[in-house]
Amino acid sequence: MPSSVIRDFDYDEEHRALDITFVSGKVYRYRDVPPELFADFEMARSKGEFFNRHIRDCFACSEVAES
């Protein structure tokens, strides 16, 4: 999953929460992300491009932690 923007991600299907760790170390939780969208994100060749088109500014989010 090499990405120049996203270091790591984790999805909690029960809570439909997607945590994305950016290369800056900041971690954001995106809420109400459908499992189908997460599956598409997981398979996306460019995580950053997919994130910008389908997740960023499309779901409520909050910063959870800094690594």
N, CA, C and O atoms as a Maestro MAE file, in Angstrom:
{
 s_m_m2io_version
 :::
 2.0.0
}

f_m_ct {
 s_m_title
 :::
 protein
 m_atom[268] {
  # First column is atom index #
  i_m_mmod_type
  r_m_x_coord
  r_m_y_coord
  r_m_z_coord
  i_m_residue_number
  s_m_chain_name
  s_m_pdb_residue_name
  s_m_pdb_atom_name
  i_m_atomic_number
  :::
  1 25 0.814 -1.188 0.000 1 A "MET " " N  " 7
  2 3 0.000 0.000 0.000 1 A "MET " " CA " 6
  3 2 0.855 1.247 0.000 1 A "MET " " C  " 6
  4 15 0.591 2.136 0.810 1 A "MET " " O  " 8
  5 25 1.824 1.375 -0.818 2 A "PRO " " N  " 7
  6 3 2.620 2.600 -0.799 2 A "PRO " " CA " 6
  7 2 1.759 3.796 -1.186 2 A "PRO " " C  " 6
  8 15 1.047 3.766 -2.189 2 A "PRO " " O  " 8
  9 25 1.836 4.839 -0.383 3 A "SER " " N  " 7
  10 3 1.112 6.071 -0.658 3 A "SER " " CA " 6
  11 2 1.955 7.224 -0.153 3 A "SER " " C  " 6
  12 15 2.613 7.117 0.882 3 A "SER " " O  " 8
  13 25 1.933 8.317 -0.880 4 A "SER " " N  " 7
  14 3 2.709 9.472 -0.446 4 A "SER " " CA " 6
  15 2 1.937 10.291 0.586 4 A "SER " " C  " 6
  16 15 2.484 11.234 1.157 4 A "SER " " O  " 8
  17 25 0.673 9.942 0.831 5 A "VAL " " N  " 7
  18 3 -0.173 10.698 1.742 5 A "VAL " " CA " 6
  19 2 -0.632 9.868 2.940 5 A "VAL " " C  " 6
  20 15 -0.668 10.361 4.067 5 A "VAL " " O  " 8
  21 25 -0.982 8.608 2.691 6 A "ILE " " N  " 7
  22 3 -1.576 7.756 3.723 6 A "ILE " " CA " 6
  23 2 -0.567 6.707 4.169 6 A "ILE " " C  " 6
  24 15 -0.041 5.946 3.358 6 A "ILE " " O  " 8
  25 25 -0.307 6.681 5.471 7 A "ARG " " N  " 7
  26 3 0.633 5.707 6.017 7 A "ARG " " CA " 6
  27 2 -0.057 4.384 6.328 7 A "ARG " " C  " 6
  28 15 0.492 3.316 6.056 7 A "ARG " " O  " 8
  29 25 -1.279 4.451 6.907 8 A "ASP " " N  " 7
  30 3 -1.975 3.239 7.325 8 A "ASP " " CA " 6
  31 2 -3.461 3.548 7.457 8 A "ASP " " C  " 6
  32 15 -3.867 4.710 7.466 8 A "ASP " " O  " 8
  33 25 -4.264 2.494 7.559 9 A "PHE " " N  " 7
  34 3 -5.706 2.672 7.772 9 A "PHE " " CA " 6
  35 2 -6.260 1.436 8.463 9 A "PHE " " C  " 6
  36 15 -5.686 0.349 8.395 9 A "PHE " " O  " 8
  37 25 -7.389 1.632 9.127 10 A "ASP " " N  " 7
  38 3 -8.054 0.543 9.838 10 A "ASP " " CA " 6
  39 2 -9.547 0.809 9.789 10 A "ASP " " C  " 6
  40 15 -9.990 1.951 9.909 10 A "ASP " " O  " 8
  41 25 -10.321 -0.255 9.613 11 A "TYR " " N  " 7
  42 3 -11.775 -0.105 9.495 11 A "TYR " " CA " 6
  43 2 -12.476 -0.956 10.538 11 A "TYR " " C  " 6
  44 15 -12.158 -2.132 10.710 11 A "TYR " " O  " 8
  45 25 -13.433 -0.353 11.233 12 A "ASP " " N  " 7
  46 3 -14.274 -1.054 12.205 12 A "ASP " " CA " 6
  47 2 -15.659 -1.176 11.574 12 A "ASP " " C  " 6
  48 15 -16.437 -0.223 11.562 12 A "ASP " " O  " 8
  49 25 -15.950 -2.369 11.051 13 A "GLU " " N  " 7
  50 3 -17.201 -2.565 10.312 13 A "GLU " " CA " 6
  51 2 -18.424 -2.378 11.212 13 A "GLU " " C  " 6
  52 15 -19.433 -1.819 10.782 13 A "GLU " " O  " 8
  53 25 -18.333 -2.841 12.450 14 A "GLU " " N  " 7
  54 3 -19.475 -2.721 13.366 14 A "GLU " " CA " 6
  55 2 -19.884 -1.260 13.565 14 A "GLU " " C  " 6
  56 15 -21.071 -0.935 13.596 14 A "GLU " " O  " 8
  57 25 -18.889 -0.390 13.698 15 A "HIS " " N  " 7
  58 3 -19.160 1.033 13.927 15 A "HIS " " CA " 6
  59 2 -19.051 1.871 12.651 15 A "HIS " " C  " 6
  60 15 -19.266 3.083 12.673 15 A "HIS " " O  " 8
  61 25 -18.714 1.212 11.545 16 A "ARG " " N  " 7
  62 3 -18.568 1.886 10.240 16 A "ARG " " CA " 6
  63 2 -17.600 3.079 10.349 16 A "ARG " " C  " 6
  64 15 -17.842 4.153 9.799 16 A "ARG " " O  " 8
  65 25 -16.504 2.851 11.073 17 A "ALA " " N  " 7
  66 3 -15.511 3.892 11.315 17 A "ALA " " CA " 6
  67 2 -14.209 3.545 10.607 17 A "ALA " " C  " 6
  68 15 -13.671 2.449 10.763 17 A "ALA " " O  " 8
  69 25 -13.720 4.486 9.836 18 A "LEU " " N  " 7
  70 3 -12.462 4.322 9.114 18 A "LEU " " CA " 6
  71 2 -11.430 5.255 9.719 18 A "LEU " " C  " 6
  72 15 -11.586 6.476 9.675 18 A "LEU " " O  " 8
  73 25 -10.375 4.681 10.284 19 A "ASP " " N  " 7
  74 3 -9.270 5.471 10.822 19 A "ASP " " CA " 6
  75 2 -8.160 5.500 9.785 19 A "ASP " " C  " 6
  76 15 -7.709 4.462 9.301 19 A "ASP " " O  " 8
  77 25 -7.732 6.708 9.457 20 A "ILE " " N  " 7
  78 3 -6.650 6.865 8.483 20 A "ILE " " CA " 6
  79 2 -5.499 7.583 9.152 20 A "ILE " " C  " 6
  80 15 -5.669 8.662 9.719 20 A "ILE " " O  " 8
  81 25 -4.313 6.969 9.081 21 A "THR " " N  " 7
  82 3 -3.096 7.582 9.582 21 A "THR " " CA " 6
  83 2 -2.360 8.171 8.387 21 A "THR " " C  " 6
  84 15 -2.004 7.460 7.447 21 A "THR " " O  " 8
  85 25 -2.139 9.469 8.437 22 A "PHE " " N  " 7
  86 3 -1.450 10.156 7.351 22 A "PHE " " CA " 6
  87 2 0.050 10.156 7.616 22 A "PHE " " C  " 6
  88 15 0.484 9.919 8.743 22 A "PHE " " O  " 8
  89 25 0.829 10.417 6.598 23 A "VAL " " N  " 7
  90 3 2.283 10.396 6.751 23 A "VAL " " CA " 6
  91 2 2.752 11.439 7.767 23 A "VAL " " C  " 6
  92 15 3.857 11.326 8.297 23 A "VAL " " O  " 8
  93 25 1.941 12.436 8.040 24 A "SER " " N  " 7
  94 3 2.270 13.451 9.041 24 A "SER " " CA " 6
  95 2 2.206 12.882 10.455 24 A "SER " " C  " 6
  96 15 2.721 13.485 11.396 24 A "SER " " O  " 8
  97 25 1.563 11.701 10.604 25 A "GLY " " N  " 7
  98 3 1.373 11.102 11.917 25 A "GLY " " CA " 6
  99 2 -0.015 11.354 12.478 25 A "GLY " " C  " 6
  100 15 -0.414 10.714 13.451 25 A "GLY " " O  " 8
  101 25 -0.753 12.275 11.879 26 A "LYS " " N  " 7
  102 3 -2.108 12.557 12.344 26 A "LYS " " CA " 6
  103 2 -3.048 11.425 11.947 26 A "LYS " " C  " 6
  104 15 -2.948 10.855 10.860 26 A "LYS " " O  " 8
  105 25 -3.976 11.116 12.874 27 A "VAL " " N  " 7
  106 3 -4.952 10.055 12.648 27 A "VAL " " CA " 6
  107 2 -6.343 10.682 12.687 27 A "VAL " " C  " 6
  108 15 -6.695 11.386 13.633 27 A "VAL " " O  " 8
  109 25 -7.121 10.414 11.647 28 A "TYR " " N  " 7
  110 3 -8.491 10.918 11.586 28 A "TYR " " CA " 6
  111 2 -9.456 9.750 11.478 28 A "TYR " " C  " 6
  112 15 -9.184 8.760 10.800 28 A "TYR " " O  " 8
  113 25 -10.597 9.885 12.164 29 A "ARG " " N  " 7
  114 3 -11.658 8.871 12.101 29 A "ARG " " CA " 6
  115 2 -12.797 9.429 11.260 29 A "ARG " " C  " 6
  116 15 -13.347 10.492 11.549 29 A "ARG " " O  " 8
  117 25 -13.136 8.684 10.212 30 A "TYR " " N  " 7
  118 3 -14.251 9.023 9.324 30 A "TYR " " CA " 6
  119 2 -15.415 8.129 9.706 30 A "TYR " " C  " 6
  120 15 -15.278 6.907 9.762 30 A "TYR " " O  " 8
  121 25 -16.573 8.750 9.973 31 A "ARG " " N  " 7
  122 3 -17.728 8.022 10.493 31 A "ARG " " CA " 6
  123 2 -18.748 7.701 9.402 31 A "ARG " " C  " 6
  124 15 -18.872 8.410 8.404 31 A "ARG " " O  " 8
  125 25 -19.467 6.612 9.631 32 A "ASP " " N  " 7
  126 3 -20.552 6.157 8.745 32 A "ASP " " CA " 6
  127 2 -20.060 5.794 7.341 32 A "ASP " " C  " 6
  128 15 -20.762 6.009 6.353 32 A "ASP " " O  " 8
  129 25 -18.852 5.245 7.268 33 A "VAL " " N  " 7
  130 3 -18.295 4.800 5.987 33 A "VAL " " CA " 6
  131 2 -18.848 3.402 5.684 33 A "VAL " " C  " 6
  132 15 -18.623 2.472 6.458 33 A "VAL " " O  " 8
  133 25 -19.566 3.247 4.572 34 A "PRO " " N  " 7
  134 3 -20.130 1.931 4.243 34 A "PRO " " CA " 6
  135 2 -19.037 0.892 3.991 34 A "PRO " " C  " 6
  136 15 -17.977 1.216 3.456 34 A "PRO " " O  " 8
  137 25 -19.298 -0.352 4.379 35 A "PRO " " N  " 7
  138 3 -18.295 -1.410 4.173 35 A "PRO " " CA " 6
  139 2 -17.909 -1.578 2.702 35 A "PRO " " C  " 6
  140 15 -16.764 -1.908 2.392 35 A "PRO " " O  " 8
  141 25 -18.863 -1.351 1.802 36 A "GLU " " N  " 7
  142 3 -18.572 -1.484 0.367 36 A "GLU " " CA " 6
  143 2 -17.565 -0.431 -0.087 36 A "GLU " " C  " 6
  144 15 -16.696 -0.706 -0.915 36 A "GLU " " O  " 8
  145 25 -17.690 0.776 0.464 37 A "LEU " " N  " 7
  146 3 -16.748 1.841 0.107 37 A "LEU " " CA " 6
  147 2 -15.364 1.516 0.661 37 A "LEU " " C  " 6
  148 15 -14.352 1.736 -0.004 37 A "LEU " " O  " 8
  149 25 -15.331 0.990 1.886 38 A "PHE " " N  " 7
  150 3 -14.041 0.599 2.451 38 A "PHE " " CA " 6
  151 2 -13.382 -0.484 1.597 38 A "PHE " " C  " 6
  152 15 -12.177 -0.433 1.355 38 A "PHE " " O  " 8
  153 25 -14.159 -1.455 1.143 39 A "ALA " " N  " 7
  154 3 -13.612 -2.521 0.293 39 A "ALA " " CA " 6
  155 2 -13.019 -1.925 -0.978 39 A "ALA " " C  " 6
  156 15 -11.951 -2.346 -1.424 39 A "ALA " " O  " 8
  157 25 -13.701 -0.952 -1.560 40 A "ASP " " N  " 7
  158 3 -13.178 -0.285 -2.765 40 A "ASP " " CA " 6
  159 2 -11.897 0.476 -2.440 40 A "ASP " " C  " 6
  160 15 -10.948 0.468 -3.224 40 A "ASP " " O  " 8
  161 25 -11.873 1.132 -1.284 41 A "PHE " " N  " 7
  162 3 -10.683 1.866 -0.854 41 A "PHE " " CA " 6
  163 2 -9.505 0.915 -0.679 41 A "PHE " " C  " 6
  164 15 -8.387 1.204 -1.108 41 A "PHE " " O  " 8
  165 25 -9.770 -0.217 -0.047 42 A "GLU " " N  " 7
  166 3 -8.728 -1.216 0.182 42 A "GLU " " CA " 6
  167 2 -8.120 -1.701 -1.129 42 A "GLU " " C  " 6
  168 15 -6.915 -1.945 -1.202 42 A "GLU " " O  " 8
  169 25 -8.938 -1.839 -2.154 43 A "MET " " N  " 7
  170 3 -8.486 -2.347 -3.452 43 A "MET " " CA " 6
  171 2 -7.934 -1.261 -4.381 43 A "MET " " C  " 6
  172 15 -7.327 -1.565 -5.407 43 A "MET " " O  " 8
  173 25 -8.147 -0.007 -4.018 44 A "ALA " " N  " 7
  174 3 -7.749 1.094 -4.896 44 A "ALA " " CA " 6
  175 2 -6.240 1.099 -5.104 44 A "ALA " " C  " 6
  176 15 -5.465 0.913 -4.165 44 A "ALA " " O  " 8
  177 25 -5.848 1.312 -6.341 45 A "ARG " " N  " 7
  178 3 -4.424 1.380 -6.663 45 A "ARG " " CA " 6
  179 2 -3.771 2.609 -6.021 45 A "ARG " " C  " 6
  180 15 -2.662 2.531 -5.492 45 A "ARG " " O  " 8
  181 25 -4.477 3.739 -6.076 46 A "SER " " N  " 7
  182 3 -3.985 4.962 -5.446 46 A "SER " " CA " 6
  183 2 -4.880 5.304 -4.267 46 A "SER " " C  " 6
  184 15 -5.994 5.798 -4.445 46 A "SER " " O  " 8
  185 25 -4.394 5.043 -3.072 47 A "LYS " " N  " 7
  186 3 -5.173 5.319 -1.867 47 A "LYS " " CA " 6
  187 2 -5.448 6.811 -1.725 47 A "LYS " " C  " 6
  188 15 -6.558 7.210 -1.373 47 A "LYS " " O  " 8
  189 25 -4.443 7.632 -1.997 48 A "GLY " " N  " 7
  190 3 -4.614 9.075 -1.868 48 A "GLY " " CA " 6
  191 2 -5.659 9.624 -2.823 48 A "GLY " " C  " 6
  192 15 -6.483 10.454 -2.438 48 A "GLY " " O  " 8
  193 25 -5.629 9.169 -4.056 49 A "GLU " " N  " 7
  194 3 -6.602 9.626 -5.044 49 A "GLU " " CA " 6
  195 2 -8.010 9.167 -4.660 49 A "GLU " " C  " 6
  196 15 -8.957 9.949 -4.736 49 A "GLU " " O  " 8
  197 25 -8.149 7.920 -4.254 50 A "PHE " " N  " 7
  198 3 -9.457 7.402 -3.844 50 A "PHE " " CA " 6
  199 2 -9.960 8.190 -2.636 50 A "PHE " " C  " 6
  200 15 -11.124 8.588 -2.591 50 A "PHE " " O  " 8
  201 25 -9.087 8.413 -1.667 51 A "PHE " " N  " 7
  202 3 -9.446 9.171 -0.476 51 A "PHE " " CA " 6
  203 2 -9.962 10.558 -0.858 51 A "PHE " " C  " 6
  204 15 -11.007 10.989 -0.371 51 A "PHE " " O  " 8
  205 25 -9.244 11.243 -1.712 52 A "ASN " " N  " 7
  206 3 -9.637 12.600 -2.098 52 A "ASN " " CA " 6
  207 2 -10.970 12.634 -2.840 52 A "ASN " " C  " 6
  208 15 -11.740 13.581 -2.682 52 A "ASN " " O  " 8
  209 25 -11.245 11.628 -3.634 53 A "ARG " " N  " 7
  210 3 -12.478 11.612 -4.426 53 A "ARG " " CA " 6
  211 2 -13.696 11.085 -3.681 53 A "ARG " " C  " 6
  212 15 -14.813 11.543 -3.922 53 A "ARG " " O  " 8
  213 25 -13.495 10.123 -2.776 54 A "HIS " " N  " 7
  214 3 -14.641 9.410 -2.214 54 A "HIS " " CA " 6
  215 2 -14.791 9.475 -0.697 54 A "HIS " " C  " 6
  216 15 -15.823 9.067 -0.165 54 A "HIS " " O  " 8
  217 25 -13.780 9.981 0.010 55 A "ILE " " N  " 7
  218 3 -13.861 9.980 1.474 55 A "ILE " " CA " 6
  219 2 -13.721 11.389 2.039 55 A "ILE " " C  " 6
  220 15 -14.577 11.851 2.793 55 A "ILE " " O  " 8
  221 25 -12.651 12.060 1.675 56 A "ARG " " N  " 7
  222 3 -12.401 13.423 2.162 56 A "ARG " " CA " 6
  223 2 -13.585 14.314 1.789 56 A "ARG " " C  " 6
  224 15 -14.054 14.284 0.651 56 A "ARG " " O  " 8
  225 25 -14.052 15.081 2.717 57 A "ASP " " N  " 7
  226 3 -15.179 16.005 2.535 57 A "ASP " " CA " 6
  227 2 -16.504 15.302 2.247 57 A "ASP " " C  " 6
  228 15 -17.492 15.968 1.939 57 A "ASP " " O  " 8
  229 25 -16.548 13.973 2.339 58 A "CYS " " N  " 7
  230 3 -17.796 13.224 2.113 58 A "CYS " " CA " 6
  231 2 -18.342 12.635 3.410 58 A "CYS " " C  " 6
  232 15 -19.519 12.280 3.483 58 A "CYS " " O  " 8
  233 25 -17.503 12.529 4.424 59 A "PHE " " N  " 7
  234 3 -17.906 11.927 5.690 59 A "PHE " " CA " 6
  235 2 -17.438 12.810 6.835 59 A "PHE " " C  " 6
  236 15 -16.396 13.460 6.758 59 A "PHE " " O  " 8
  237 25 -18.233 12.817 7.899 60 A "ALA " " N  " 7
  238 3 -17.831 13.548 9.104 60 A "ALA " " CA " 6
  239 2 -16.570 12.887 9.664 60 A "ALA " " C  " 6
  240 15 -16.432 11.664 9.648 60 A "ALA " " O  " 8
  241 25 -15.665 13.714 10.153 61 A "CYS " " N  " 7
  242 3 -14.427 13.150 10.715 61 A "CYS " " CA " 6
  243 2 -13.940 13.981 11.879 61 A "CYS " " C  " 6
  244 15 -14.349 15.125 12.074 61 A "CYS " " O  " 8
  245 25 -13.059 13.377 12.641 62 A "SER " " N  " 7
  246 3 -12.408 14.078 13.738 62 A "SER " " CA " 6
  247 2 -11.017 13.485 13.938 62 A "SER " " C  " 6
  248 15 -10.769 12.314 13.649 62 A "SER " " O  " 8
  249 25 -10.129 14.321 14.436 63 A "GLU " " N  " 7
  250 3 -8.773 13.842 14.717 63 A "GLU " " CA " 6
  251 2 -8.820 13.030 15.997 63 A "GLU " " C  " 6
  252 15 -9.393 13.465 16.996 63 A "GLU " " O  " 8
  253 25 -8.211 11.837 15.968 64 A "VAL " " N  " 7
  254 3 -8.235 10.979 17.149 64 A "VAL " " CA " 6
  255 2 -6.930 10.945 17.897 64 A "VAL " " C  " 6
  256 15 -6.932 10.874 19.126 64 A "VAL " " O  " 8
  257 25 -5.821 10.992 17.203 65 A "ALA " " N  " 7
  258 3 -4.533 10.871 17.884 65 A "ALA " " CA " 6
  259 2 -3.433 11.278 16.939 65 A "ALA " " C  " 6
  260 15 -3.651 11.449 15.740 65 A "ALA " " O  " 8
  261 25 -2.271 11.428 17.483 66 A "GLU " " N  " 7
  262 3 -1.100 11.673 16.665 66 A "GLU " " CA " 6
  263 2 -0.063 10.630 17.026 66 A "GLU " " C  " 6
  264 15 0.237 10.434 18.204 66 A "GLU " " O  " 8
  265 25 0.487 9.960 16.027 67 A "SER " " N  " 7
  266 3 1.477 8.903 16.267 67 A "SER " " CA " 6
  267 2 2.814 9.522 16.594 67 A "SER " " C  " 6
  268 15 3.786 8.804 16.830 67 A "SER " " O  " 8
  :::
 }
 m_bond[267] {
  # First column is bond index #
  i_m_from
  i_m_to
  i_m_order
  :::
  1 1 2 1
  2 2 3 1
  3 3 4 2
  4 3 5 1
  5 5 6 1
  6 6 7 1
  7 7 8 2
  8 7 9 1
  9 9 10 1
  10 10 11 1
  11 11 12 2
  12 11 13 1
  13 13 14 1
  14 14 15 1
  15 15 16 2
  16 15 17 1
  17 17 18 1
  18 18 19 1
  19 19 20 2
  20 19 21 1
  21 21 22 1
  22 22 23 1
  23 23 24 2
  24 23 25 1
  25 25 26 1
  26 26 27 1
  27 27 28 2
  28 27 29 1
  29 29 30 1
  30 30 31 1
  31 31 32 2
  32 31 33 1
  33 33 34 1
  34 34 35 1
  35 35 36 2
  36 35 37 1
  37 37 38 1
  38 38 39 1
  39 39 40 2
  40 39 41 1
  41 41 42 1
  42 42 43 1
  43 43 44 2
  44 43 45 1
  45 45 46 1
  46 46 47 1
  47 47 48 2
  48 47 49 1
  49 49 50 1
  50 50 51 1
  51 51 52 2
  52 51 53 1
  53 53 54 1
  54 54 55 1
  55 55 56 2
  56 55 57 1
  57 57 58 1
  58 58 59 1
  59 59 60 2
  60 59 61 1
  61 61 62 1
  62 62 63 1
  63 63 64 2
  64 63 65 1
  65 65 66 1
  66 66 67 1
  67 67 68 2
  68 67 69 1
  69 69 70 1
  70 70 71 1
  71 71 72 2
  72 71 73 1
  73 73 74 1
  74 74 75 1
  75 75 76 2
  76 75 77 1
  77 77 78 1
  78 78 79 1
  79 79 80 2
  80 79 81 1
  81 81 82 1
  82 82 83 1
  83 83 84 2
  84 83 85 1
  85 85 86 1
  86 86 87 1
  87 87 88 2
  88 87 89 1
  89 89 90 1
  90 90 91 1
  91 91 92 2
  92 91 93 1
  93 93 94 1
  94 94 95 1
  95 95 96 2
  96 95 97 1
  97 97 98 1
  98 98 99 1
  99 99 100 2
  100 99 101 1
  101 101 102 1
  102 102 103 1
  103 103 104 2
  104 103 105 1
  105 105 106 1
  106 106 107 1
  107 107 108 2
  108 107 109 1
  109 109 110 1
  110 110 111 1
  111 111 112 2
  112 111 113 1
  113 113 114 1
  114 114 115 1
  115 115 116 2
  116 115 117 1
  117 117 118 1
  118 118 119 1
  119 119 120 2
  120 119 121 1
  121 121 122 1
  122 122 123 1
  123 123 124 2
  124 123 125 1
  125 125 126 1
  126 126 127 1
  127 127 128 2
  128 127 129 1
  129 129 130 1
  130 130 131 1
  131 131 132 2
  132 131 133 1
  133 133 134 1
  134 134 135 1
  135 135 136 2
  136 135 137 1
  137 137 138 1
  138 138 139 1
  139 139 140 2
  140 139 141 1
  141 141 142 1
  142 142 143 1
  143 143 144 2
  144 143 145 1
  145 145 146 1
  146 146 147 1
  147 147 148 2
  148 147 149 1
  149 149 150 1
  150 150 151 1
  151 151 152 2
  152 151 153 1
  153 153 154 1
  154 154 155 1
  155 155 156 2
  156 155 157 1
  157 157 158 1
  158 158 159 1
  159 159 160 2
  160 159 161 1
  161 161 162 1
  162 162 163 1
  163 163 164 2
  164 163 165 1
  165 165 166 1
  166 166 167 1
  167 167 168 2
  168 167 169 1
  169 169 170 1
  170 170 171 1
  171 171 172 2
  172 171 173 1
  173 173 174 1
  174 174 175 1
  175 175 176 2
  176 175 177 1
  177 177 178 1
  178 178 179 1
  179 179 180 2
  180 179 181 1
  181 181 182 1
  182 182 183 1
  183 183 184 2
  184 183 185 1
  185 185 186 1
  186 186 187 1
  187 187 188 2
  188 187 189 1
  189 189 190 1
  190 190 191 1
  191 191 192 2
  192 191 193 1
  193 193 194 1
  194 194 195 1
  195 195 196 2
  196 195 197 1
  197 197 198 1
  198 198 199 1
  199 199 200 2
  200 199 201 1
  201 201 202 1
  202 202 203 1
  203 203 204 2
  204 203 205 1
  205 205 206 1
  206 206 207 1
  207 207 208 2
  208 207 209 1
  209 209 210 1
  210 210 211 1
  211 211 212 2
  212 211 213 1
  213 213 214 1
  214 214 215 1
  215 215 216 2
  216 215 217 1
  217 217 218 1
  218 218 219 1
  219 219 220 2
  220 219 221 1
  221 221 222 1
  222 222 223 1
  223 223 224 2
  224 223 225 1
  225 225 226 1
  226 226 227 1
  227 227 228 2
  228 227 229 1
  229 229 230 1
  230 230 231 1
  231 231 232 2
  232 231 233 1
  233 233 234 1
  234 234 235 1
  235 235 236 2
  236 235 237 1
  237 237 238 1
  238 238 239 1
  239 239 240 2
  240 239 241 1
  241 241 242 1
  242 242 243 1
  243 243 244 2
  244 243 245 1
  245 245 246 1
  246 246 247 1
  247 247 248 2
  248 247 249 1
  249 249 250 1
  250 250 251 1
  251 251 252 2
  252 251 253 1
  253 253 254 1
  254 254 255 1
  255 255 256 2
  256 255 257 1
  257 257 258 1
  258 258 259 1
  259 259 260 2
  260 259 261 1
  261 261 262 1
  262 262 263 1
  263 263 264 2
  264 263 265 1
  265 265 266 1
  266 266 267 1
  267 267 268 2
  :::
 }
}
